[in-house]
Amino acid sequence: MASLIKMKRRINSIASTKKITKAMELIATTKLKKYKDLMFANRLYETEISQMMRFLNAAPKTENLEKFYQEGPSDKDLYVVINSNLGLCGSYNYDLYKFVLNNVQKDDAILLPLGSKGEKYYGDEGYNVELDYNDLNQAIDYARINKFARFLTDNFLSGKYRNVYVIYTKFVNSLTFVPTLVKVLPIVNEDAAIAPFSYAPLLDSPIESIFLEALPLYVNSFFLSKIVESLVSEQALRRNSMENANDNAEELIENLTREYNKERQNSITGEISDVISASLR
């Protein structure tokens, strides 16, 4: 009887845990749809801005613009690493940790982690860590993202960083997520023919003034897109993890229920046998 009580308590405990993981799965699914819609909505804008920058890159550079295409005088590269603020998202943070350890040299790197999960880990691993915008990816705040983009651009132009990179999780599909490193500054001088316009833009201002107006839009759009894509990957992994937890809980409950019923039947059979044996004495 004692074993039956323990088994019943375990079944109830797993069932209670399943209710929590099911609720978390529903929350992750809702957030995933929200961030996916934002990612797809922003993608067209980002594509157009990137296309414009390629067109401007192909134009002759003035002396005032050369600094945007050259490495800074510093011996340190800045890596913005987009981790998560919460756990229970499968291998999301672990994959980023492993990617950073394999691809970023400690001696010539400064890490600026977004998300509280990266803050302590990279510091413990011996990296030089800055925490100016550690909570930037807690919510999509356009004003703060714009301020962050200006912060990085100003520090790069002042010579504090040699290069500025972003490490984020690329969303391939609902089951595939790839840690990816992309250079932000200096600007990579890509050929405009990579994504040609249907019709060449008509410019009524000097290239330099248009470039200086377009650059903040480009950098803002870039960081927004990478933060949103990372959030999509995080929520998709969290939903998958909670779905797997629900399936495991369901399987455990079925197996334990089967064992419980078997033990209960044996117990009843034993009691009947005792009653029959007693009546025959």
SVG drawing of the C-alpha trace seen along z (x, -y; Angstrom):
<svg xmlns="http://www.w3.org/2000/svg" viewBox="-15 -68 61 93">
<polyline fill="none" stroke="black" stroke-width="0.4" points="0.0,0.0 2.9,-2.4 4.4,-1.9 1.0,-2.6 0.7,-5.9 4.2,-7.0 3.5,-6.1 0.2,-8.0 2.0,-11.1 4.6,-10.9 1.9,-10.7 0.2,-13.8 3.5,-15.6 4.4,-14.9 0.9,-16.0 1.3,-19.3 4.6,-19.9 3.1,-19.1 0.5,-21.9 3.3,-24.4 5.3,-23.2 2.1,-23.3 1.4,-26.9 5.0,-27.9 4.7,-26.2 1.5,-28.3 3.3,-31.5 6.3,-30.7 4.1,-30.0 2.3,-33.4 5.6,-35.2 7.1,-33.3 4.2,-34.4 4.6,-38.0 8.4,-38.2 8.0,-36.2 5.5,-38.7 7.9,-41.6 10.8,-39.8 9.0,-39.4 7.6,-42.9 11.1,-44.4 12.8,-42.2 11.6,-44.2 12.7,-47.5 16.1,-46.0 16.5,-44.7 15.8,-48.1 18.1,-49.9 20.9,-47.4 20.4,-47.7 20.7,-51.5 23.9,-51.1 25.3,-48.8 24.5,-51.4 26.2,-54.1 29.2,-51.9 29.8,-51.6 30.0,-55.4 33.4,-57.2 34.3,-57.8 35.1,-61.3 37.8,-61.7 35.2,-62.3 33.6,-58.8 36.8,-56.8 36.8,-56.4 33.6,-54.3 35.4,-51.7 38.7,-51.5 39.5,-49.6 39.9,-51.7 43.3,-52.4 42.5,-50.3 43.9,-46.8 40.5,-45.6 37.5,-44.3 34.0,-44.6 31.6,-41.6 28.0,-42.2 26.6,-38.8 22.9,-38.4 22.1,-35.8 18.8,-35.4 17.4,-36.9 15.6,-33.7 16.4,-30.0 14.4,-26.9 15.2,-27.5 17.1,-24.3 20.6,-24.7 20.2,-28.4 22.7,-29.9 25.0,-26.9 25.4,-27.0 26.3,-30.7 28.8,-30.1 30.5,-27.4 30.6,-29.6 32.1,-32.5 34.8,-30.3 35.7,-28.8 35.7,-32.0 36.6,-34.9 40.2,-35.4 40.2,-36.8 43.3,-39.0 42.0,-41.3 38.3,-41.2 35.7,-43.2 32.4,-41.5 29.1,-43.4 26.5,-40.7 22.8,-41.4 20.9,-39.3 21.6,-38.4 22.5,-34.8 25.8,-35.9 26.9,-38.5 28.3,-36.2 29.4,-33.4 31.8,-35.5 33.2,-37.2 34.0,-33.9 35.6,-32.7 38.1,-35.6 36.7,-37.9 36.7,-41.7 33.0,-42.4 31.1,-45.7 27.5,-45.9 26.3,-49.2 23.3,-47.7 23.0,-44.3 19.1,-44.5 18.6,-45.8 16.9,-42.7 14.4,-42.4 11.8,-44.1 11.8,-45.8 12.4,-49.4 13.2,-51.3 14.5,-54.4 17.0,-52.4 18.1,-50.4 18.7,-53.7 20.7,-55.0 22.7,-51.7 23.5,-52.0 24.7,-55.6 26.8,-54.5 28.6,-51.8 29.1,-54.1 30.5,-57.0 32.9,-54.7 34.1,-53.1 34.7,-56.5 36.5,-57.7 38.9,-54.8 37.9,-52.8 37.2,-49.6 39.1,-48.2 36.1,-46.3 32.5,-45.8 30.9,-42.4 27.5,-40.9 27.1,-37.3 23.4,-36.2 21.3,-33.1 20.2,-32.9 16.7,-31.5 16.7,-28.9 13.4,-27.1 11.5,-26.0 14.1,-23.2 17.3,-24.8 19.1,-27.7 22.7,-28.7 25.0,-30.9 26.4,-33.5 29.0,-36.2 28.6,-39.3 30.8,-42.4 28.9,-45.7 31.8,-48.3 33.8,-49.1 31.3,-48.8 32.0,-45.9 32.2,-47.4 29.9,-45.1 29.2,-45.3 25.9,-47.0 25.3,-44.3 24.6,-41.8 21.1,-43.1 20.5,-45.5 17.7,-48.0 15.1,-47.6 15.8,-51.2 18.8,-53.2 18.0,-55.7 18.0,-59.4 20.0,-61.4 19.4,-65.1 22.0,-65.6 25.7,-64.8 26.6,-61.2 28.2,-62.2 25.2,-63.8 22.9,-61.0 25.4,-58.5 25.5,-60.3 21.7,-60.3 21.3,-56.6 24.0,-55.2 22.1,-55.6 19.0,-54.0 21.2,-51.1 22.9,-50.4 19.6,-50.8 17.8,-48.4 20.7,-46.0 20.6,-45.7 16.8,-45.6 16.8,-42.7 19.4,-40.7 17.8,-41.2 14.4,-40.2 15.8,-37.2 17.5,-36.1 14.2,-36.5 12.5,-34.4 15.1,-31.6 14.9,-31.8 11.2,-31.5 11.1,-28.7 13.7,-26.7 11.8,-27.4 8.5,-26.1 10.3,-23.0 11.8,-22.4 8.5,-22.7 6.8,-20.5 9.4,-17.8 8.9,-18.2 5.1,-17.7 5.7,-14.6 8.1,-13.2 5.7,-13.9 2.8,-12.3 4.9,-9.2 6.0,-9.0 2.4,-9.4 1.2,-6.6 4.0,-4.3 3.5,-5.1 -0.3,-4.7 0.2,-1.3 2.5,-0.3 0.1,-1.7 -2.8,0.2 -0.8,3.4 0.4,3.0 -3.2,2.1 -4.6,5.2 -1.9,7.4 -2.8,5.9 -6.5,6.5 -5.8,10.1 -3.7,10.7 -6.4,9.4 -9.0,11.6 -6.7,14.6 -6.3,13.8 -10.0,13.6 -10.6,16.9 -7.8,18.6 -9.2,17.3 -12.8,18.5 -11.5,22.1 -9.8,22.6"/>
</svg>
